[in-house]
């Protein structure tokens, strides 16, 4: 089986990764965990054998080989996380010290994949706001995607093992760990070096505020306007609040997205 743990960066993909890991471990299912960038993901998918083994693949992109295996749907279970693009933008700025402009481009590119995924279907789509509000329910529903009804005591245990407190403790472990430790990878981007666990995929700045609507607090009014205009299509398609809704004064008030009111008709990082 190929388990695709995909989604927009900073939208809970690592949380879902660790929920899946714990579900597989609970049932003593052996698996190989793979975390790659786009080029290596495509190379890996060109030759991987997921008919005779279980592979858990975490990625933020969808190239031709990825789209092919999803559309074929043979022994594939796929998840796709997403979040308000303006909150993704802010989170990327803090995670990697990106400028507003660079983070804007990265966020824009990541939502291209989400729009492709919506056309393909075959995914369990996971909105960040619902995941962090009802994590226990998502543990249960993710388990069902593997054909299993997990008993509620186990659901509660997995939820506790993947809680914000547990992930914050893991972040602190990673931050303080020696790069020589087997589990620790040192990665480089244009702005900084970061340490990441090869097992949990949690890095040294992973846990931030997790606040829904943090863009109203942390972007300037000018940046808010630019980001809202840039992501207008996605904001409307997914029902996130437009710029004029909510307080509009940077207080970070959480408004209910229009999409949640229309869902019936339309079918902490």
N, C-alpha and C positions, 0 to 999 in steps of 0.2 A: 504494500500500500504506500502511496505517496501522499503525505499530509502537507498541504501547502498553507503555510502560516504567513499570509501576505497582508499588505496594507500600507497606508500612508504613514510615514515616519512620525513618531511621537503620538500615536493614536491608540496605544495599548497592545501593539503586536507582541512585545516582549512579555507582557502579562499573559496573553493568550498562549504564547510559546510555553510558559512555565505551567499554566493550567494543563495543557496537552501533555507535557512531560509527566506531570503527576498522575494524570489519568492512565497513561500507558504504564507507568511504574506500578500503579495500584493493581493493574491486571497482569503484571509481570510480562508485559509485551516487550520483547527486544526491539530496539530501533537505532537508527543512525541519525544523529543530529547534524544538520548542515546549515551554515550561515555564510552567505556569499554576496559579493557585489554582482552587478548585472552581467558583466562579461563571463565571470566564472559560473554564474547560475546557468547561463545558456550552454556553456561547455559541459557542465555537470549533467544537465537534463538531456543532452544529446546522447549520452552513453549510459545513464544510470539504469539499474535494474530494480524497479520497484514492484515487480510481480512476485519476487521470491523473498523480499525483505521489506521492512517498514522503514521509511525515510521521512524524517521531520525536517522540512525545508523552510527556513525563515528568509524572506526577501522583501524588498520594497519596489521591485520592478517586474515587468512582464514583457519579455522578448518573444520572438517567434516560437521557440521551443516550449516556453511556458504556456503560451496561448494554445499551442497544439495539444499538449497533454491535458489541459483543462477541457478543451472542446471534445477530445476523445472520451474523457471521463472514465477511463478504464482503471478501476482500483485507485481512484483519486478522491480525496476529501479536501475541500478547499475553504479557507476562511479569509475574510478581507475586512480589516479594521479601517475606520475613518473617523475624522474629527473636524470641527470647524477649522477651515484653513488658516484663519487668522490666529487661532490658538497654536496651530502647528508652527506657523511662522515665528511666533514669540518663543516657543520652546526650542526651536532650532537655533535661534540667536543665542540663547543662554547655554545650550548644550555645547556648541562648537565655536562660540565667539564669532559667529558670522555677522556680517553687516546686514542691515535691513534689506538692502538690494539683493545680496547673495541669497539670503534666506527666502526672499520673495520668489526668486527664480527656482530654487529647489522645491519649494512648496508647490508652485505652479506645475512643475514637471511631474511631481508625485500624483497630483490629481488627474493628470492625463490617464494614468493607469487605472484609477478608480472609475473613470467614465468608461474605459474599455471593459472593465470587469462588470459594470452594470449592464452592458450590452450582451456580454457573454452569458451572464447568469451562472448557475452551477456553484455559487458560493453561498456560505453563510456569512451575511454582512453583519458587522458588529459595530454599532455606533459607540464611540468612546463614552459619551455621557451616560448611556444606559449600562455599559459595562461596569463603570465605577460605582454606579448607584445600585446595581443589582448583580454583583459579582457571583453570588451563590447561585442565582438562577442561570447565569451563563455557564457556570461549571456543569450544571445538570444538562443544559441544552447541548453543550459541546460534546459531552459524553454520549448523548443520543445520536450525534452525527456518526459515531463509530458503531452504532447498533447496540448500545448498552444503556440500560437504565441503572444509573449509579444509585446505591442506597443513600439516603439522606445524611446519615452519619458520615459517610465517606465524602459526600459533597461538602459538608461543613468542615471536615478536616482539610480537604484540598484548598478550600477557600481561605482557611487560616494560614496554611503553608504558603499561599501566594498573596498574602495581604500586603498593604502598603508598609506596615511596620517590618514585616519579614524582608521585603525588597529594599527598604531603607537600610536595614542591617547588612544585607548583602552588598549594597552600594558602598557602605563604609568599609566592609571587608576588602572589597576590590580596590578601593582608593588607597588603603593602607598596606596592601599586599606587595610583596616583592615581585618585580617583573619576571624573576626566575622561577616562580611557582608554576607548576604544570598547567593550572587552570587559567592563568592570566595571559592575555594578549595585549601587546602595546601597539596601538594604531596611531597613524599620523594623518592629520589633515593640514590644510594651509595655515591654520591658526594655532593648533596645539597638539600635544600628544595626549592620548587618553588610554586608560586601562579598562579592559573589559573581560568579564568572565566568559570563557568559551562554553561553559555549561549553561549558565542562567541567561547569558547575553546582557547582563546588567553592567553598565559602565560606571565610572567614577563620578558622574554628574546626573545619573539617570533620573532620580526622584527630584522633581521640582515642586511647584505649588499644586499642580493637578487641577487647578481651578478652571471651571467652565466659564468662558467669557473673560479670561485674563487679558485678552488683547485690549479691552477697554481700559484696563489699569496701566498697561505697560507700553502701549504704543501712543505716540503723540497724536493729536487730532488729525494732523496732516497724514501721518502714516496710516491711521485708521481708514481715512478716506481713500487713500491709494490702494490699500489691501482689499477693501470692500469692493472697489471698482474692478480690481484685477480678478477677483474670484466671484464676480457677480453671477456667472452661470452656475457655478457649483453651489453657491449660497442659495440661489433660487431652487435648483434641482433637489437639494437635500433638505431645504426648509430651515436653514440657519437664520438667525435674526439679522435683518438689515441694519445699516448704520443708524437709522433714525429711531429704531425701537430701543427699549430699555431706557436707562437713565440718560445716556449720552453725555455724561459728565465725568467719565473715567472712574466711576465708583465700583465698577465690576458687577453690577446687579445682574443676576442670572435670569434672563427672560426665557420663557418656554418657546422653543423654535416653532415656526409655523408648521413644519413638517410633522411634528408630533400630533398636531390637531387634525392633520389631513391624512394620517397614516391609514386609517380604515378605508378611505376612499381610494387611496393610491395603491392599495394592496401591500489614575493620579500621577499624570506624567507631565 
